[in-house]
């Protein structure tokens, strides 16, 4: 009778654990690409970047793909094609996108995965190679870095963010757009560990259910050990 009870408890616990196990998160950011973006100021300002973001939020993207490479280091000749611009980052519909990068842009969203807590730096551009036309980075919903082709121009936030991040998932958004001329994007990170990206992370409720499943299994095993000692 005891063995049957324990077996039943293990089956129930395993079922709870299996049902609660979250789907494996997809590596890479979800990237929405837009063409024919309305033109803004020649040298993008904070206001004009926000204007383009508002357009992205209201418009339907030409397509969406998962960028599993996430290098965000692109250089392209004047009015070059989008698939050439994305290079190794291209996937899905981006591989065959021969439309010009003129008046185009993208929004990449997901999570920056921090495996080790510490101080991290997120960098747009370099001293000699800036973003063209403009880019903006959000971490946990806050603008942390932005740059335009005049090496910041009148932007309120600089191209570099250095700050302390806890281990775990941090919401991440990367916004970029190009109006005319050469399209260029330079991006890098540094810190105690490499930063990886995922399009989604398990919901807290799923983790709670999974932990509960482990608890049921542990309780059943403890009952089994107790019954063995009594016998």
N, C-alpha and C positions, 0 to 999 in steps of 0.2 A: 504493500500500500504506500509506504513512504517513498520507495523508488519510483512508483507510478506518479506520485504527486510531484516529486522533484523533476521527473522527465517532463511533465506537463508545464511546470514553471519555466524550465529551460526553453521549451518550444515557444511559450508566450513571450519570454524575454527576447529570444532570437527574432521572433516576428516583429516585435516592437522596434528592435534595433534595425532590422532590414527596412521596415517601412519608414523609419526616421532618417535613414542614411541619405544625406543630401546628394543631389546629382552633381557629378564632377564638374567643377567650374571650367569654363573655356579659357584657355590661355590666350592673352592678347586683348586689345581694346576694340570695341565696336566703333567703326569709323563710317560716318555718314558723309557722302561727297555731294557737293552742290556746284552746279554750273550756272552761268548767267546771273551771278550775284550783283545786285545794284552797286554802282560805283559810289564811293564815299570820298572823303578828302584826299588830296594827293599824298600828303604825309599823314597816315592814319593816327588819330588821337584816341584817347580813352573813349570819348563819345562816339567816334566813328566805329571803333571796334565793337562797342556795345550795340551800335546800330546794326552791324553785320550779324552779331549774335542774335538779335531780335528777329532778323530775317531768317536765320537758320531755324529758330524755334517755331516760326510760323509756316515755313515752306516745306514742301515734300522733297526729300533728297533725291537726286538722280539714281542713287543706289547706295547700298550699305554692305560693307564687308568686314570681316574680322581680321584686324592687323595683328598677326601673331609675332611679327618681327619687331615692331615698335621701335625702330631706330630713330625715326623722325629726323633724319639727316638727308635732305633732298637738295639737289642743285639742278637747274635746268636752264637751257638757253632761252632767249627771248621767245615767248609764245610757243614753247614746246608742248608736247602732248602730256596728258595727265599720267598715262601708264609709264612713260619714261621718267616723269618726275618722281613718282612713288618708288620706282626701281624695285629693290628686293622686298619692300614692304607691301607691294601690290599683291592682291589675292582676289579671287572671285571676279566680279564685274570690272574691277580696277585693272585687271590684266589686259583687257581689250578696249579700255577707254582711251581713244585717240583724240578726244576733244582737247582744245587748247586750255592751258591753265589760266588764261586771261579771264578775269572776273570769276574766279572759281575759289573754292575753299572746302574745308572739312571740319567736322567736330568729332573728336575721338573721346569716347567715354568708357568708364569702367572703374577699376580699382588698382591703385598702386599697392603692391604687396611688399610689406616690410618684414623681413625675416628676423632682423635683429634691431632692437631699439637703439637709437643714437642720433647723432647730428648728420643730416643729409643736405646736399646741395643740388638744386635743380637749376640748370643753366640754359638760357636761350642765347644763341649767337656766341661769337668770340670777339676778341679785340679787333680783328681784321675781317670778320665774316659775319655780318649781321643778318637777321631775319628780313626777308623781302617778300611781301609787303609788311605783314604784321602777324603776330601770334600772341596768345595769352594762355596761361596755365592756371588751373584751379586745383587746389588740394583741400579736401574736406569742405568744399563749397566756398572757399576763399581765394580771391585772386592773389597769387604769390609771385608771378613773374609775367612780364610782357615786354615786347620789343617791336619796333618798326624799322623800316629800311634806313632811317636816318639815325640809327643807333640810339633809339629811345625817343627822340624828338621831344614832345611835350607829355609823354606818358607819365602817369603818376607812380606806377610801380616799376621798379627797375627790372633788368633781364635776369637777375640772379636771386634765388631764394635759398637761404641757409637757415635751417631750424631743426628742432628736435622732434622726432617722430617715434611714436610707440610701435612696438611690433604688432603686426596685424594688417588688416585691410583699411585703406584710406581712399575715399572716393576721389576720382581723378578725372579731369576734363582738359582736353587740349584743343584749342581753337586756332585755326589758321585761315588766312585768305590772301589772295593775290589779285591785283587789279590789272596791271599791264607791265610789260618789260620782263626782266628775268625773275623767275620764281626761285626763292632760296629759303631753306630752313635748316638751322643748326641747333641741336639739342643734346644735352648730356646730363648725367647724374653722377654723384659720388657720395660715398658714405661707408659705414662699417661693413655693409653687405650690398650686393647687387640688387637693384630695384627691378622687380618683375611686374607684369600686368595681367589682370584677368578681367573678362567682361562681366563676371558676376561672382558673388561669394555666397556660401550657405547662409540662410536666414537664421537669426538667433533661435527662433522657435524650433527649427530643425535640429540645431545643436543640442538644445535642451532635451528634446525627445530622444536623441541618440544617447546622451549621457544617462537619461532615465533607463534606457535599454540595458546599458552596461550595469547600472545599479541593480536591475532585476536579476541579471545573470549572477552578479556577485552575491546577492542575497540567497539565491538558490544554492550556490556552491557552499556558502556558510552553513546553510541548513543541512546539507549533505555531510559536511565534516562533523557537525554536532551529532547527527544521528549515528554516524560511524563510531564516535567515542562512546555514546550511550550503549551501543551494541557490544 
